[in-house]
Amino acid sequence: MSTTLSNHQVIDLRASTIRELNAALQSEDVTGSWLISHPEGRHSIAVGLTAPIDVIVDGQAGYYAGGMNQCANLVIKGNVGPGVAENMMSGSVRIEGNASMAAGATAHGGLLVIEGDAGARCGISMKGVNIVVRGSVGHMSAFMAQSGTLVVCGDAGDALGDSLYEARLFVRGTVKSLGADCEEKDMTAEDLHLLRGLLEEAGIVEYSAESFRRYGSARRLYNFNVDNASAY
């Protein structure tokens, strides 16, 4: 069941099921802006969206919110459970609270912004997504990250970038420890340009790009050929 409020189509999850919600948001003719009320930590909210719509989740979300997103811009006004924006392809997902483990896992593209902290394995096996965390991230973040960018304005836990491929990691705070084959890199002009753009896009203006350190792969654990760098 949906209603209209202040130019938003409203779906109340006390009156509608998750299946009904996702069917409405995934329909071929869906347009405009949507407000999801009373999410109350339910799982799989707003998954598999393929249209350039705006979706606001007015509260906490459970597992896999915004998973497999394409084109949509999703804002969650609360905390989220594991796997937010998992396998996202494009569009954006913004969390106005904290995220549990595996945020942005395997995501191929788009922008994931976490205003609070993220748990363990943030960006695990990321494949092109840009993730910006205003707070800190837990252990083994960017584990087996293949490409894309992880920006952490706070601190990083143990084993950052373990078994990293060609993703770029930027951390402003302290790193408890680096994972296997991850090392600190010199910050280049290209890195600074990329980082400034991501901070601006994420709406983070209080930190300068120069205050971050960059980490990347030492390229000792896999067969790297610079001629094939664009494939990673």
C-alpha positions in Angstrom: 0.0 0.0 0.0 1.4 3.4 -1.0 0.3 7.0 -0.4 1.6 10.4 -1.5 3.3 12.8 0.9 5.3 16.0 0.0 6.1 14.7 -3.5 7.1 11.3 -2.1 5.3 8.1 -2.7 5.1 6.5 0.7 5.2 2.8 1.5 4.5 2.0 5.2 6.1 -1.3 6.1 3.6 -1.8 8.9 0.9 -2.1 6.2 3.0 -3.6 3.3 5.3 -6.5 3.1 9.0 -6.4 1.9 7.9 -8.3 -1.2 5.3 -5.7 -2.0 7.8 -2.9 -1.4 10.5 -4.3 -3.6 8.0 -5.2 -6.3 6.8 -1.6 -6.5 10.4 -0.2 -6.5 11.5 -2.7 -9.2 8.6 -2.2 -11.5 9.4 -1.2 -15.1 7.6 2.1 -14.9 8.7 3.3 -11.5 9.7 7.0 -11.3 10.1 9.8 -8.8 10.9 9.8 -5.1 9.9 7.3 -2.5 9.7 7.2 1.3 9.7 4.0 3.2 8.3 4.4 6.7 8.5 2.1 9.7 11.4 -0.1 8.4 12.0 -1.3 11.9 15.1 -3.3 11.0 13.6 -5.4 8.4 15.9 -7.2 6.0 16.4 -6.8 2.2 14.8 -3.3 2.0 15.0 -1.7 -1.4 17.1 -4.4 -3.2 17.6 -4.9 -6.9 16.6 -1.4 -7.9 17.3 -0.6 -11.6 15.7 2.8 -12.1 17.1 6.3 -11.3 14.7 6.9 -8.4 15.3 8.5 -5.0 14.5 6.4 -2.0 14.5 7.4 1.7 14.3 4.7 4.4 13.1 6.5 7.5 14.7 4.4 10.2 16.8 1.4 10.8 17.4 -1.3 8.2 18.5 -5.0 8.6 20.5 -7.2 6.4 21.3 -6.5 2.8 19.6 -3.1 2.4 20.2 -1.6 -1.0 21.8 -4.7 -2.3 22.3 -5.1 -6.1 21.5 -1.4 -6.6 21.6 0.0 -10.1 21.0 3.7 -10.8 18.9 4.4 -7.7 19.9 6.9 -5.0 19.1 5.5 -1.5 19.3 7.2 1.9 18.9 5.3 5.1 18.2 7.5 8.1 19.5 5.1 10.7 21.8 2.2 11.3 22.0 -0.9 9.0 22.8 -4.5 9.4 25.3 -6.7 7.5 25.8 -6.5 3.8 24.4 -3.0 3.0 24.9 -2.2 -0.7 26.2 -5.7 -1.4 27.0 -6.2 -5.1 25.9 -2.6 -6.0 26.5 -1.7 -9.6 25.8 2.0 -9.8 23.9 4.8 -8.1 24.4 5.7 -4.5 23.6 4.5 -1.0 24.1 6.8 2.0 23.8 5.6 5.6 23.1 8.3 8.2 24.2 6.0 11.0 26.5 3.0 11.5 26.9 0.0 9.3 27.5 -3.6 10.4 29.9 -6.0 8.8 30.6 -6.5 5.1 29.3 -3.1 3.9 29.7 -2.8 0.2 30.8 -6.4 -0.2 31.6 -7.4 -3.8 30.1 -4.1 -5.1 31.1 -3.2 -8.7 30.3 0.5 -8.9 28.5 3.5 -7.5 29.1 5.4 -4.2 28.5 4.1 -0.7 28.7 6.7 2.1 28.6 5.7 5.7 28.2 8.7 8.1 29.1 6.7 11.2 31.3 3.7 11.7 31.5 0.5 9.7 32.1 -3.0 11.1 34.4 -5.8 10.1 35.2 -6.5 6.4 34.0 -3.2 5.0 34.5 -3.4 1.3 35.4 -7.1 1.2 36.1 -8.2 -2.3 35.0 -4.8 -3.7 35.2 -4.6 -7.5 35.0 -1.0 -8.4 32.8 0.7 -5.9 33.8 3.9 -4.0 33.2 3.7 -0.3 33.6 6.7 2.0 33.3 6.2 5.8 33.2 9.3 8.0 34.0 7.2 11.1 36.2 4.1 11.5 36.2 0.6 10.1 36.6 -2.8 11.7 39.1 -5.6 11.1 39.9 -7.0 7.7 38.3 -4.1 5.8 39.1 -4.2 2.0 40.0 -7.9 2.3 40.7 -9.2 -1.2 39.5 -5.8 -2.6 40.1 -5.9 -6.3 39.4 -2.4 -7.6 37.7 0.8 -6.4 38.4 3.1 -3.5 37.9 2.9 0.3 38.2 6.2 2.2 38.2 6.1 6.0 38.2 9.4 7.9 38.6 7.7 11.2 40.7 4.6 12.2 41.1 1.2 10.7 41.2 -2.1 12.6 43.5 -5.1 12.2 44.6 -6.6 8.8 43.5 -3.7 6.6 43.7 -4.6 2.9 44.6 -8.2 3.5 45.3 -10.0 0.1 44.6 -6.7 -1.6 44.6 -6.4 -5.4 44.4 -3.0 -7.1 41.9 -1.1 -4.9 43.2 2.2 -3.3 42.8 2.7 0.4 43.0 6.1 2.1 42.9 6.4 5.9 43.1 9.6 7.9 43.5 8.1 11.4 45.5 5.2 12.7 45.7 1.7 11.2 46.0 -1.1 13.8 47.8 -3.4 11.4 48.1 -4.0 7.7 47.1 -7.3 6.2 49.2 -9.6 4.0 50.6 -7.9 1.0 49.2 -4.4 1.9 51.7 -1.6 2.3 51.7 2.2 2.6 52.2 4.0 -0.7 53.4 7.5 -1.6 50.5 9.9 -2.2 50.6 11.1 -5.8 48.9 14.1 -7.4 46.5 11.6 -9.0 45.6 10.1 -5.6 45.0 13.6 -4.2 42.7 14.5 -7.1 40.7 11.3 -6.7 40.4 11.7 -2.9 39.3 15.3 -3.1 36.6 14.4 -5.5 35.3 11.6 -3.4 35.3 13.7 -0.2 33.4 16.4 -2.0 30.9 13.9 -3.5 30.3 12.4 -0.1 29.7 15.8 1.5 32.8 15.6 3.8 34.4 19.1 3.8 36.1 19.1 7.2 39.1 17.0 6.2 41.7 17.8 3.6 43.0 15.2 1.2 46.5 15.9 2.4 45.7 14.6 5.9 45.1 11.0 4.6 47.6 8.3 4.0 47.4 5.9 1.1 47.7 2.1 1.2 47.8 -0.4 -1.7 49.0 -3.8 -2.8 52.7 -4.8 -2.7 51.8 -7.2 -5.6 53.6 -10.1 -4.1 50.7 -12.5 -3.7 49.3 -12.6 -7.2 50.6 -12.6 -10.8 50.5 -8.9 -11.6 51.3 -7.5 -15.0 51.3 -3.8 -15.4 50.1 -4.1 -19.0 46.9 -5.6 -17.7 46.3 -3.2 -14.8 43.0 -2.0 -16.1 41.6 -5.5 -15.9 42.0 -5.7 -12.1 
